Amino acid sequence: MPTWDIKHSPNTITAAEKEQLAKSITSLYVSRGLPAFYVQIHFSEDIPGTAFVGGEPHANFAAVTIYHVARAFKSDEAKRRFLASVDEILNPVFEPKGMDWEYFIAEASRDLWKMNGLVPPEPGSEGEKKWAEVNKAVKL
């Protein structure tokens, strides 16, 4: 799983932009060999007066937390390439709006992950290919 939690100021990201972001983010991972259904994107619009930056309300901000479990970066170069890809997705949406944004990626141990009570198949395995084909977690 990669899970993206995108918390943002009210009325800053439209429904159409959310859908496009979700498709672009999913495509990023699918292009790197992950099944599409592994990818989760959650948008949460902050209620006015509940989000602060530097102790002050911020009317045009997005905080993106990206959790990685299905795969881990194998090199610094892989990290740089991935961050550049994230920028290619987020910058065109946030920059024209004059938004401020921040993101970070947290990697967790793959052996602490299950889907529908099942341990996911190893990366690139026949089991993972089957899961990708049916686009869901199934008993093998």
C-alpha positions as CSV (number, residue, x, y, z in Angstrom):
1,M,0.0,0.0,0.0
2,P,0.9,3.5,-0.6
3,T,-1.6,5.7,1.2
4,W,-1.7,9.4,0.6
5,D,-3.5,11.6,3.2
6,I,-4.1,15.1,1.7
7,K,-5.3,17.6,4.3
8,H,-6.1,20.9,2.8
9,S,-7.7,24.3,3.5
10,P,-11.4,24.7,2.6
11,N,-12.3,25.2,-1.0
12,T,-8.8,24.9,-2.3
13,I,-9.0,21.6,-4.3
14,T,-12.0,21.0,-6.5
15,A,-13.7,17.6,-6.9
16,A,-12.3,17.4,-10.5
17,E,-8.8,18.1,-9.3
18,K,-9.1,15.5,-6.5
19,E,-10.1,12.9,-9.1
20,Q,-7.3,13.9,-11.4
21,L,-4.8,13.8,-8.5
22,A,-6.0,10.4,-7.5
23,K,-5.6,9.1,-11.1
24,S,-2.1,10.6,-11.5
25,I,-1.0,9.3,-8.1
26,T,-2.3,5.8,-8.9
27,S,-0.6,5.8,-12.3
28,L,2.7,6.7,-10.7
29,Y,2.6,3.5,-8.6
30,V,1.2,1.3,-11.4
31,S,4.1,2.5,-13.6
32,R,6.4,1.1,-10.9
33,G,4.7,-2.3,-10.8
34,L,2.2,-2.0,-8.0
35,P,-1.4,-3.2,-8.4
36,A,-3.8,-0.2,-8.7
37,F,-5.9,-1.2,-5.8
38,Y,-2.9,-0.9,-3.4
39,V,-3.1,2.8,-3.9
40,Q,-5.3,4.8,-1.5
41,I,-5.8,8.6,-1.6
42,H,-7.8,10.3,1.1
43,F,-8.7,14.0,1.0
44,S,-9.7,15.8,4.1
45,E,-10.8,19.4,4.0
46,D,-9.9,21.3,7.2
47,I,-12.7,23.0,9.0
48,P,-11.9,26.7,9.4
49,G,-10.1,27.4,12.6
50,T,-8.8,23.8,13.0
51,A,-5.5,24.0,11.0
52,F,-2.6,26.3,11.8
53,V,0.8,26.8,10.3
54,G,3.4,28.5,12.6
55,G,0.6,29.1,15.1
56,E,-1.5,31.0,12.7
57,P,-4.6,30.0,10.6
58,H,-3.6,29.4,6.9
59,A,-6.3,29.7,4.3
60,N,-4.4,28.2,1.4
61,F,-2.4,25.2,2.6
62,A,-2.1,21.4,2.0
63,A,-0.3,18.9,4.1
64,V,0.4,15.6,2.4
65,T,1.5,12.5,4.3
66,I,2.5,9.5,2.1
67,Y,2.8,6.1,3.7
68,H,4.7,3.4,1.9
69,V,4.5,-0.3,2.9
70,A,4.3,-2.3,-0.3
71,R,7.7,-1.2,-1.5
72,A,10.8,0.6,0.0
73,F,13.3,2.8,-1.8
74,K,16.4,0.9,-2.6
75,S,18.7,3.9,-3.3
76,D,19.0,7.6,-2.8
77,E,18.6,8.0,-6.6
78,A,15.3,6.1,-6.5
79,K,14.2,8.5,-3.7
80,R,15.1,11.6,-5.8
81,R,13.3,10.2,-8.9
82,F,10.2,9.5,-6.9
83,L,10.2,12.9,-5.2
84,A,10.5,14.5,-8.6
85,S,7.5,12.5,-9.8
86,V,5.5,13.6,-6.8
87,D,6.4,17.2,-7.6
88,E,5.2,16.7,-11.2
89,I,1.9,15.7,-9.8
90,L,1.3,18.2,-7.0
91,N,3.0,21.4,-8.3
92,P,0.7,21.9,-11.3
93,V,-2.4,21.8,-9.0
94,F,-1.0,23.8,-6.1
95,E,1.3,26.4,-7.6
96,P,-1.4,28.2,-9.8
97,K,-3.6,28.6,-6.7
98,G,-0.7,30.3,-4.8
99,M,-1.0,27.5,-2.2
100,D,1.7,26.5,0.2
101,W,2.2,22.7,0.7
102,E,4.3,20.2,2.4
103,Y,4.7,16.5,2.0
104,F,6.7,13.7,3.5
105,I,7.0,9.9,3.0
106,A,7.0,7.4,5.8
107,E,8.1,3.9,5.1
108,A,6.9,1.0,7.3
109,S,7.9,-2.6,7.5
110,R,6.1,-4.8,4.9
111,D,5.7,-7.6,7.4
112,L,3.3,-5.4,9.4
113,W,0.8,-5.2,6.5
114,K,-2.3,-7.2,5.6
115,M,-5.2,-6.7,3.2
116,N,-8.5,-8.3,4.0
117,G,-6.7,-10.4,6.6
118,L,-4.2,-11.7,4.0
119,V,-0.5,-11.2,3.8
120,P,0.2,-9.6,0.4
121,P,2.2,-11.6,-2.0
122,E,5.9,-10.7,-2.6
123,P,6.6,-8.0,-5.1
124,G,6.6,-9.2,-8.6
125,S,5.5,-12.7,-7.7
126,E,2.8,-14.7,-9.5
127,G,0.5,-14.0,-6.5
128,E,0.9,-10.3,-6.8
129,K,0.3,-10.5,-10.6
130,K,-2.9,-12.4,-9.8
131,W,-4.0,-9.7,-7.3
132,A,-3.2,-7.0,-9.9
133,E,-5.2,-8.9,-12.5
134,V,-8.3,-9.2,-10.3
135,N,-7.6,-5.7,-8.8
136,K,-8.2,-6.9,-5.2
137,A,-6.8,-9.0,-2.4
138,V,-7.8,-12.6,-2.9
139,K,-6.8,-16.0,-1.4
140,L,-4.3,-17.7,-3.6
